[in-house]
Amino acid sequence: MRALLVDQSRDRATLVAARNLAAAGFTVGTGAYKPSLAGTSRHSHAHHEVHECEEDEDRFVADIAAAVAHGGYDVVFCSYDVGLITLSRRRQEIAPAVVPYADHAVVERAFDKLALSRAVVSAGLRSPTTEPASTQALAAWQGPLVIKARAHVPKRFDTGLFESAEQARDLVDTIRTGGGEPLLQEPMTGRMGAVVVVVGRDGEVVAEIHQEAVHTWPPGAGDTVRGRIVASDPELSRGVRTLVSDLGWFGLAQIEFVRDAQGIAHVTDFNGRFYGSMALASGAGANLPALWAEQALGRDGRLRGVPRQGAGFQWLNRDLAASRAAGPRALLGAIAAIPVTAHSMWDLRDPAPAARYLLPEAFRRLRGRVRGESE
């Protein structure tokens, strides 16, 4: 079995997927506009030049079709929204390789943040207030708000948290000018978490994992930089299973939420692709990319056993930054976690990706300090 992983050359989750798929016996190839982080892994057998979808959609698809023909890939994954949605829409052009999703209408609905918010409520879950950022809605909004694009097409747009609607107007205009549709959303505070599922071809959930963030960066929002596996929340599990069923979803999905002070989970995002903290699942004994690929190829991939409770994940450099901001005790905790947590980049058996990232990063920081001292 052969899998092609397409990204924007720097995606940590693609690297985790490459390691997981290789562990399950897949031959892995990578595709990006330049040599990629995942392509430096010893588990990657070939790299193919795939131009950025945002720059030239036709060439993006043609490059993938050429890679499929050359490498004989059975399944093609894409790790970023613009490319993924395009590949879903034009999947017939890369046949016989499989694009591992349900019909394109399902993909569009799941990646449409306004439609998703409504689907979340219909499934019996909570969702932050979300509505189009019209002139009237902005004028009526009181207090802090989040501005995000309804979908990351025709390109990826920034998301911003603002103290007032007036401060948010520049980002609203930027999204509109770029061809997107801006949304305003109620900001949420609390502990971040996620339910991760793999849905099989027949609609059955063949894997389910619950996780929570210990640290995020930036603090209180942003990405999970240290997380852990927790016991399943039955009510949340029922709602997520209803949601993916209502959507008609197939494959991997990370449903993110924020749990408020009353313990109520508010669903904030749906990541239907490889995601940043995916090494947490593999560290707990759940090879989600392989299960997804096997289901896509008509095999009976399903999670055997129970994910290891308390298993941890760390995005090392970001966790150190988050812990440093929290004080010396937190920093010592981050350092102590290094040897007992799963990492998305660092792996003693596969050190090249970490070296490729860390050495240029260290050089950049050193150069910035030297420049700062000389000014």
C-alpha angles and dihedrals in degrees: 000000000000128000130191117206115200122193143138092276098260107061115133092197091059089056091052090049091051091053093046095047092047090051088056092052101264122141103230130210127179132215130197140129090265135013105303137219090244090047091064091060117107086231093065113090100185141008123214127196108243116175122228112275092218091060101043120000095186093052091045091057093041091052091052092047089052091049090050091050092047099042101033093231118185098197134022124205126189121200102201130066102235094050093041094053091046092048090049092052094046099035094130089067093066097046137171086040115085123238099211101228140094119254116319093249088062091050092049093051094048093050092045102095094201094049089044092054090055092046090051091055091046089054091057096256129121123253130183113255105276127181141149112285095238122164089255094049092050091049091052097044117107124199133355121349143177121234118203138154118262087230133357094246140149080013140345114281130200122254118219139191114214137182093224142011090248091060090049097057096091093057091044089054092045092054092047093047089050092056097260133119114240122220130195118218137186109253116238130210127197139070117332120227142154144212112218121198139173112209118203129221092266092052094258116138102237096180134022130178131176120206139171134204118246093182132011131190120246088034114257094014140024124064132347105255095171123021143155142207114257135186116280118267103224095206093048090045092054092049094048092048090051090048096053090044092051090048092049088232125180126190134009123353132171109200108198124203143171117226110215129214090276091055095251116142117225114195110229106169147011116212108192094182141051107314136206101256096042091120086072090067094047090047088055092052101265115122096196099171090055093047090051093048093047091051090048090054094049097258126131099254112168138147112269113204131355124302111252109265114232094021109150141216130200133189090202107205093040092046090052089052092049092046093047089055090051095052142263096300092054090047091054089049091054091051092048090052094058099088097039102048136073117252130206094217112015116079123152090213092051108031101154098085093052091047091050091053102036100045095055089042091052091047091050092051092046091050090050091053093048091051091047093052093048095053 
